[in-house]
Amino acid sequence: MRSANPVLDRLDDVGRAERQVLGVGAAETMSVADVVSRTVGLLLITGVTAAVAWVLVPPAAWISAALAGTALASLALVLFISLKQVTNPPLIVGYAVLQGLLLGVASRAFELVYPGIVAQAVIGTFGVFLGMALLYRARVIRATPRLARLVLGALIGILAVGLVNLVTYLLTGRQGLEVYSLTARVGWLPYLFSGVAIIAGALSFILDFDLVERSTRAGLPRRYAWYCAFGLLVGLIFLYWQILRLLSYLRR
């Protein structure tokens, strides 16, 4: 079964091919603890960078351009790392730093308009993540092929529709399923879109946990713990943005 997270989607195939070609000793295989420690490390790097950006980056006219550049650079790194199955720690840490800069500056903009919203979004993000981990551990929600198809289809649709919506907004100024202005009125469709995105992002963690667990049992090389941690970080950041946007709608 594949993960619904596009970063982790081909991990099974790549690990299987590498073991057949090179062979991996038991001492060199990754463990769940390896993935957890690297995920926590990347989250700390992202959080510290976001805090520094929040405090030190001045709210100037060029911030919008800087945010756009950071977002594009982050997207390019996600595509490069996921398509090339990169396990290079400096490159993955570089992604965490770039996302930290983006999160810090953008989150402060939300916080200035809606005080307290960032803390609510952070609590909500980790609450959903931990909730999914508990549900997976208790086998309340199981990773099945049907769930994988459903979640993967939903995420692809969300990303595609979001991209079309963004291009339409940049060309015409019209806001549809996603509202980019922090103060514009919001209809019922953006609420529905955000709710679907949050549910899909939450369920994707079930499939990610299953893939990581199966990969450790199959004996993937230890360096793939960095790649798994990167995939989980991408999922957490996606979920944070969706929750932050939904909370901003509710506060209008």
Secondary structure, 3 states (H helix, E strand, C coil): CCCCCCCCCCHHHHHHHHHHHCCCCHHHECCHHHHHHHHHHHHHHHHHHHHHHHHHCCCCCCHHHHHHHHHHHHHHHHHHHHHHCCCCHHHHHHHHHHHHHHHHHHHHHHHHHCCCHHHHHHHHHHHHHHHHHHHHHCCCCCCCHHHHHHHHHHHHHHHHHHHHHHHHHHHHCCCCCCCCCCCCCCCHHHHHHHHHHHHHHHHHHHHHHHHHHHHHHHCCECCHHHHHHHHHHHHHHHHHHHHHHHHHHHCC
